[in-house]
């Protein structure tokens, strides 16, 4: 199925995955998902403006920013062997945000939302393993709305992780953002 076909495909095309994941999961359109009280944004950076730009007003709903400003590179392209990109070996390259951090870009795309940065600094493959080595993996979160942060912290803890508040979005967001945040990709375990 081509990328354009996937973009036109509706939630019904996910029926096998929904069946596999269980009765607590349902497939809906992007517009319907964005109407929920808490919305997780975990999409490719290249699609961010297009997807978020088409959504209705946020009206104080919580948006969890799980994005990172990276682009996937074709392993056969010259970018895959670019010596100036230390991330090429991982198949990604950083997106130039003109000196901004990723959550400040997302914040502009979700006006009226209570934005919390979380669930973005660990490899997706370890998110299924919150308990490890006799403790709980640390998940960072940051944001400017105390109530929204408390809600997200509760979700982090219910998921089995140890939640660590990094402060405001402008302080904590850059610390945990891939590719160059000082806490990005670091997997601490609270024992």
URQUI-V414203 format. One line per field, one symbol per residue. ss: DSSP state (2 for helix, 1 for strand, 0 for the rest). burial: + if it has 24 or more other ideal C-beta (glycine too) atoms within 12 Angstrom, else -. A space follows every 10 residues. Layout:
ss=???
burial=???
This chain:
ss=0022222200 2222222222 2000000002 2220000111 1000222222 2220000000 0111100001 1100000222 2000000222 0111000000 0222222220 0001111100 0002220000 1100111111 1110022222 2222222200 0111100022 2222220000 0000000011 0
burial=---------- ---------- ---------+ --++---+++ +-+-+--+-- ++--+--+-- ++++++++++ +--------- ----+-++-- -++++-+--- +++++++-++ --++++++++ ++---+---+ -----+++++ +++++--++- +++-++--+- ++++++-++- ++++++++++ +-+++-+--- -
